[in-house]
Amino acid sequence: MSKQNPWIAGINAVSAAVEHDADNVREVLIEAGAKNPRLTEIEESARRKGIDVRRVAQNALDGVTGGMRHQGVVARYAAAKTWDENELPALVEAAEGKALILVLDGVQDPHNLGACLRSAAAAGATAVVIPKDKAVQVNATVRRTSAGAADSVPVVRVTNLARALRDLQQLGVWIYGLAGEATASLYAIDLRGNVALVLGGEADGLRRLTREHCDQLVTIPMPGVAAQGVESLNVSVASGVTLFEAVRQRQEQAK
């Protein structure tokens, strides 16, 4: 969590932090007089875990969040739970040949990262890999947008993304990068084993070194591009489409 903004806000974000990372929650502030039953649930859960809970006026919540929409509850975080790149091998091994990893190459918008994490959690992804530099990190906005996913799916921050992709390949993970100019369709690729799905940032897509470390580049067929002039999918939408194609294939295999 950023030192400049130690607060997370919103019912889903605070509930997830209390549930999954209580050791790092220092206090919870709840709007006095609020009747939302979910706020009561958060308060009771926090108290059971020994977290200090205070009822405060709405303007106090507005003050600590800087105007961020808080839904009547905020929490002060000591530190965000992070995963080190050295933990990736254990995550892949624990997936027993079914690792599903989302790799984001330079996503800048915290709302996009939060939405990607939400899709990854819903798809049961093994991990989400992001670079430590030149990319948004898991901050308060990301946590709020992810609706709790930032605390339920491992987010692995890596120093060198190209090296991390090489390491994944050595672990038996196939690396597929999404690129609009690719000729292979996403839907023609076998995504049932250990796979990493690599998506680029909002402006420039995949960087050159990232492309070079992919086993194959694939594209999401978009018939509306020619017909209606749609340029491309938002990175969060593309990540959802890609992840759930893998989910679909795995469910078909299990039948």
HUFENBEL-V726061 format. One record per residue. PHI is phi as a letter, one per 20 degrees, with the letter a starting at -180 (none if undefined). Layout:
BEGIN
PHI
PHI
END
This chain:
BEGIN
none
g
f
f
c
e
d
d
c
o
f
f
f
f
g
f
f
f
f
d
b
f
f
e
e
e
a
c
d
c
f
f
n
f
d
f
f
f
f
f
f
f
f
f
f
f
f
f
e
m
e
f
c
c
e
c
f
g
f
f
f
g
f
f
e
m
n
f
f
d
l
n
b
c
c
e
d
e
a
e
f
c
d
e
f
f
e
g
g
f
f
f
f
f
f
l
n
c
f
c
d
d
d
d
e
n
f
d
e
f
f
f
f
g
f
f
f
f
f
f
f
f
e
m
f
f
a
d
d
c
f
f
d
l
b
f
d
f
d
f
f
f
f
f
f
f
l
n
f
f
d
d
d
f
d
d
e
d
f
c
f
f
f
f
f
f
f
f
f
f
e
n
e
e
d
d
d
e
b
f
e
f
e
e
e
g
f
e
e
f
d
e
e
f
c
c
d
d
c
e
f
f
e
d
m
f
f
g
f
f
g
f
e
e
f
b
e
c
c
e
g
c
f
f
f
f
f
c
m
f
f
a
e
g
f
f
f
f
f
f
g
f
f
e
f
f
f
g
f
f
f
f
f
f
f
END
